[in-house]
Amino acid sequence: MNLKTCLILLFFSIFFLSCNSEEKPSKGSTEWPEITKTAKPWTRWWWMGNAVDKKNITSLLEKYEEAGLGGVEIAPIYGAKGYEDRYIDYLSDEWLEMLDFTIDKADSIGMGVDLTQGTGWPFGGPQVSLEYAATSMKIQDYKKEDGKPFNTPIVFQRRNENQPVGKLIAVMAYDENLEAKDITEFLSEDGKLEWNEPGNWDINAIFLDKTGQKVKRAAPGGVGFTLDHFSKTAVDSYDSYFQNAFNGKNYGFRAFYNDSFEVYGADFTEDFFEEFEKLRGYDLKNYLPYFESEENSEIVRRIKSDYRETINDLLITNFTKNWTEWAHSQSKITKNQAHGSPGNLLDLYAEVDIPECETFGSSYFPIPGLRRDSADIRNVDPDPIMLKFASSAAHLTGKNLVSSETFTWLGEHFKSSFPQMKPEVEQAFLAGVNHVFYHGVTYSPEDVPYPGWLFYASLNLTQQNSLWPHFDEFNKFISRSQSILQSGKPDNELLIYWPVYDVWAEPKGKMEMITVHAVDEWLHPTEFYKQSKYLMESGYSLDFISDDMIANSKVENGEIKTSESNSAKVLIIPETEFMPIETLKNILKLAENGASVIFQSKPKSIPGHHAEPAAFQAELNQLWNSLNFENGKSAHGNGSVILSGDILNALEAMKIERETLVDSGLGFIRRKAEDGTYYFLVNHSASDIQQRILLNKESESVMILDPLTGKRGKLNAQLSEGKTSIPVYLKSGESVFIKVFNDKTNLDIPGWPDYSKSSNSLDISSSWKLSFVQGQPTLPETIQMEMIGPWTDRENEKADDFSGQAIYSSEFNLSKTEGKQYLMSFEKVYESAKIWINGEYAGAVWSIPYQLDITHQLKNGQNTIKIEVANLMANSIRYLDRNGIEWRNYHEINFVNIDYKPFDASNWKTMASGIGGKVTISEYD
């Protein structure tokens, strides 16, 4: 083993050790896990035009660190007009100098850096020659009638004069029975077919075509063709370009990043037919009429399944796995979005170091008071089950981090707020995400006027955003949550098999792109989805498992181990039409070795086209018939196989217990730490929840942790038939962590207050002064208020146009009783409030319910209060558009609204800003 190999192995040993252990608390710890840079939220950082400099890099990174960001993912894109003299070509010496400086500066202040391996998306650029560019299979159809000469020249038909001429792969003829003949040898160089066999023939000329797709939103120095991801030679060439650019220097960023697979029309590569025959055992060219058909027939479905499986194999082997191995050779890891690709998402995610999913659009939550205007959201309905493909792959392969591109098109520009972001990210946490990447932050130099440089599809949480001074509080919530969600390991009892061959057998189309935008087609109608959703809603924790993952699993002590750090109690096979024989063999082997398996029904058939399908079907039947079911159960070796259409009932019969806490309306996820088990509990229902709930862990030592404030307290836990009963009071919109200790532990922390019933309440809504601190376009004059309220809609044009921060101040008299707890509540906050009581910072209120415990800051008698409120940018942006002040002037797509139409805020209504309704202080025992 040479020195370089030793150093690479050492690097990855340190990386994976840190990922899996750096946040673990000591045994019996009542402290929050350490907030590392990995636990903090990271952000995509768009370098517009690569127009970056050391002064602004320094200033911006310091602002980001101060706001609580843990790292940046550099993503070079198109630039702003008028600043072309600042543009730096991607991977030039000057650009590499900026990269090096950024990494050094980030490291000096405790931040991390990832790097998009290219500009814009998807992978591509000037280094991608036409030979290595994304490729498609073009089939030109001709007919030859019996007894008539064929005079039509067979030449490549270009879409336009700029399209390069495609390369002829083969010419195939098919008779009336669809029997094939390869007649390529009879085609002359000028396209004349010198072949005249009797009969009526359909002729297919197969060309290797180039999609012509260029990199989307490319930065200077990054314009060029999209890469052929199915060609190892092309991918190797692409990777070597970066290796040569780095010239042996190990730039200290953490990971190479690849965005979602948005390679349109790429369905082929030059050696595809040869690879297909090696992998599937027959020549696809002989079956092109079935391949081109969309008839819902068995042979069409089987041929297309084989084609899609081959595309999947090439994508995994030649791109994802190959790319990750190359990155490791460069002492880097990989972070990848598999969704949108034409492959098995689970296996694609499993081949990288950090699987990354995406929250796209706005979800509906029935939380009272949560703003969700139909005009401000995209016409999509995000499904959190989609996120579980990434988290499942990470869990089953022993990878600790699951990242998410978060808040992409959450709402219309400048109208997305922290209260909307919180349930969206909590939903991602419940799906297994624990490494949030915001989408995102744009590099904007200090000399660019308000609102600075902005990216068209972003949440635009930049330093110019009026919410920026309050961003740190939102980031603390994320950091505290992720410090726990990155601790220990997942604690899911079920594995659900994903029948990907059923998806690949779709008769329509050529490629089967597994996208977030088409879940109604490939996901929602399936029993896999219906059973997964039902089981989770019933209180079970689960991960998805692929054929390959089943093959790589083993059994220890009756549990299915998918990696050294992950195990589950039951493998569930939902209704499946196509299952490979090897997969069924592997499932039965697990059962033989002691595993418990539930089949919803017998798999109907094997996938793909076979010369002797009856023999394969007979083998499948023989394997199945080796099971001897009595009352739906068959002993098999040391384990058992259950056949039941009612999976929930089967689990209950096996005494695999669900978490009954979901019956209250709570959502949850568990993590198993060294000294106990963490529960993340979320109330996204329309009602407050107050009751005792049971946890499927047994302990008298239970602690509650509030990720909003960082406060901790012990709960009155009671043992109940091997479970733990705890009191829960969560208002709609609230979330907490519960820690159930393995051993009886002396919790030297205060008891958790009971906020369910107030003994007294003080209304402090009257007599306030409102002063404007900083913002755009101008500062309004101070307002005296008899009753506290928003600063908007007061017939004050300056206030209606204002975006920034303003301070409400007042005094009040309170009779404070020792031993009581005091909770300040607001009916409405537009959008975030920081609160000082008697000059001491008490905390922030930015999410529903709008409340804060201020017990420690209050004093008996006269008290002063100061509330700094930050509103949205919307009103000031409307002012700019109404007054014709140009602020959006970019190359490429420029700046569009949520419907991808030209952005114009001039007709927007005034967005409410400030404090609305009553402000009260309530006393609790």
Buried (B, 14 or more C-beta within 10 A) or exposed (E): EEEEEEEBEEBBEEBBEEBBEBBBBEEBBBEBBEBBBBBBBBBBBBBBBBBBBEEBBBBBBBBBBEBBBBBBBBBBBBBBEEBEEBBBBBBBEEBBEBBBBBBEBBBEEEBBBBBBBBBBBBBBBBBBEEBBBBBBBBBBEBEBEEEEEBEEEBBBEEEEEEEEEBBBBBBBBBBEEEEBBEBBEBBEEEEBBEBEEEEEBBBBBBBBBBBBBBBBBBBBBBBBBBBBBBBBBBBBBBBEBBEEBBEEEEBBBBBBBBBBBBBBBBBBBBBBBEBBBEEBEBBBBBBBBBBBBEEEEBBBBBBBBBBBBBBBBBBBBBBBBBBBEBBBEBBBBBBBBBBBBBBBBBBBBBBBBBBBBBBBBBBEBEBEEBBEEEEBBBEBEBBBBBBBBBBBBBBBBBBBBBBBBBBBBBBBBBBBBBBBBBBBBBBBBBBBBBBBBBBBBBBBBEEBEBBBBBBBBBBBBBBBBBBBBBBBBBBBBBBBBBBBBBBBBBBBBBBBBBBBBBBBBBBEEBBBBBBBEEBEBBBEEBBBBBBBBEBBEBBBBBBBBBBBBBBBBBBEEEBBBBBEBBBBBBBBBBBBBBBBBEBBBBBBBBBBBBBBBBBBBBBEBBBBBBEEBEEBBEBBEEBBEEBEEEEBBBEBBEBBBBBBEEBBEBBEBBEBBBBBBBEBBBBBBBBBBBBBBBBBBBBBBEEBBBEBBBBBBBBBBBBBBBBBBBBBBBBEBBEEEEBBBBBBBBBBBBBBBBBBBBEEBEBEBEEBBEBEEBEEEBEBBEEBEBBBEEBBBEBBEEBEBEEBBBBBEBEBEBBBBBBBBBBBBBEBEBEBEEEBBBBBBBBBBBBBBBBBBBEEEBBBBBBBBBBBBBBEBBEEEEBBBBBBBBBBBBBBBBBBBBEEEEBBEBBEBBBBBBEEEEBEBEEBEBBBBBBBBBBBBBBBE
